[in-house]
Amino acid sequence: MVELAPILSGLLALMRMIVFGLSLGITLISFQAYRKRPSERLQYAFMGFAFISMGVAGNVIVQIGLRNAGEVARLFLRVTETIPFIIGFSMLYVSLYR
């Protein structure tokens, strides 16, 4: 019988890489919009998407790093993975109301 855990783990890694590619794409598009028409709103939006991309990249790295990490290291990696998302979504929020 085929064990599903490695297959599902690989599928999850693939989906996370797709999300990372999409986040980089939207970051690039927002940067191009900012370069075309510089404004404070577009600058905050670009920076927000950049931080979200960093959070997604951290998520991919954490998935790799959690395999052999101890409990404290896992908690530290999860926290460092979350901080860019907080900053990124905060900057997007600011870009909407500036």
C-alpha positions as CSV (number, residue, x, y, z in Angstrom):
1,M,0.0,0.0,0.0
2,V,1.2,3.5,-0.9
3,E,1.8,5.8,2.0
4,L,0.1,9.2,1.5
5,A,2.2,11.4,3.8
6,P,5.2,11.8,1.4
7,I,2.9,12.4,-1.5
8,L,0.8,15.0,0.4
9,S,4.0,16.7,1.7
10,G,5.3,17.0,-1.8
11,L,2.0,18.4,-3.0
12,L,2.0,20.9,-0.2
13,A,5.5,22.0,-1.1
14,L,4.4,22.4,-4.8
15,M,1.4,24.5,-3.8
16,R,3.6,26.7,-1.6
17,M,6.0,27.2,-4.5
18,I,3.0,28.2,-6.7
19,V,1.9,30.7,-4.0
20,F,5.4,32.1,-3.8
21,G,5.5,32.5,-7.6
22,L,2.1,34.3,-7.6
23,S,3.2,36.6,-4.7
24,L,6.4,37.5,-6.6
25,G,4.3,38.2,-9.7
26,I,2.0,40.6,-7.9
27,T,5.0,42.2,-6.3
28,L,6.5,42.8,-9.7
29,I,3.3,44.2,-11.1
30,S,2.9,46.6,-8.1
31,F,6.5,47.7,-8.5
32,Q,6.0,48.4,-12.2
33,A,2.8,50.4,-11.4
34,Y,4.8,52.4,-8.8
35,R,7.6,53.1,-11.3
36,K,5.1,54.2,-14.0
37,R,3.2,56.5,-11.6
38,P,5.1,57.2,-8.4
39,S,2.7,57.8,-5.5
40,E,2.8,57.2,-1.8
41,R,-0.1,54.7,-2.1
42,L,1.5,52.6,-4.8
43,Q,4.8,52.7,-2.8
44,Y,3.1,51.3,0.3
45,A,1.2,48.7,-1.8
46,F,4.5,47.6,-3.4
47,M,6.2,47.3,-0.1
48,G,3.3,45.4,1.4
49,F,3.3,42.9,-1.4
50,A,7.1,42.6,-1.0
51,F,6.7,41.7,2.7
52,I,4.0,39.3,1.9
53,S,6.3,37.6,-0.6
54,M,9.0,37.4,2.1
55,G,6.4,35.8,4.4
56,V,5.6,33.2,1.7
57,A,9.3,32.6,1.1
58,G,9.7,32.1,4.9
59,N,6.9,29.7,4.8
60,V,8.6,27.6,2.2
61,I,11.9,27.7,4.1
62,V,10.2,26.9,7.4
63,Q,8.6,23.8,5.8
64,I,12.1,22.6,5.0
65,G,13.7,23.6,8.3
66,L,11.0,22.1,10.5
67,R,12.0,18.5,9.6
68,N,14.9,18.3,12.0
69,A,14.3,21.3,14.3
70,G,13.7,21.1,18.0
71,E,10.5,22.5,19.7
72,V,12.0,25.9,20.5
73,A,13.5,26.2,17.0
74,R,10.1,25.4,15.5
75,L,8.4,28.1,17.5
76,F,11.1,30.6,16.5
77,L,10.7,29.7,12.8
78,R,6.9,30.0,13.0
79,V,7.2,33.5,14.6
80,T,9.7,34.7,12.0
81,E,7.5,33.4,9.3
82,T,4.5,35.4,10.6
83,I,6.1,38.8,11.1
84,P,6.5,39.6,7.3
85,F,2.8,38.9,6.8
86,I,1.9,41.3,9.6
87,I,4.0,44.0,8.2
88,G,2.9,43.3,4.6
89,F,-0.8,43.4,5.3
90,S,-0.4,46.5,7.5
91,M,1.3,48.3,4.6
92,L,-1.5,47.2,2.2
93,Y,-4.0,48.6,4.8
94,V,-2.1,51.9,4.9
95,S,-1.9,52.0,1.1
96,L,-5.7,51.9,1.0
97,Y,-6.2,54.8,3.4
98,R,-3.4,57.1,2.5
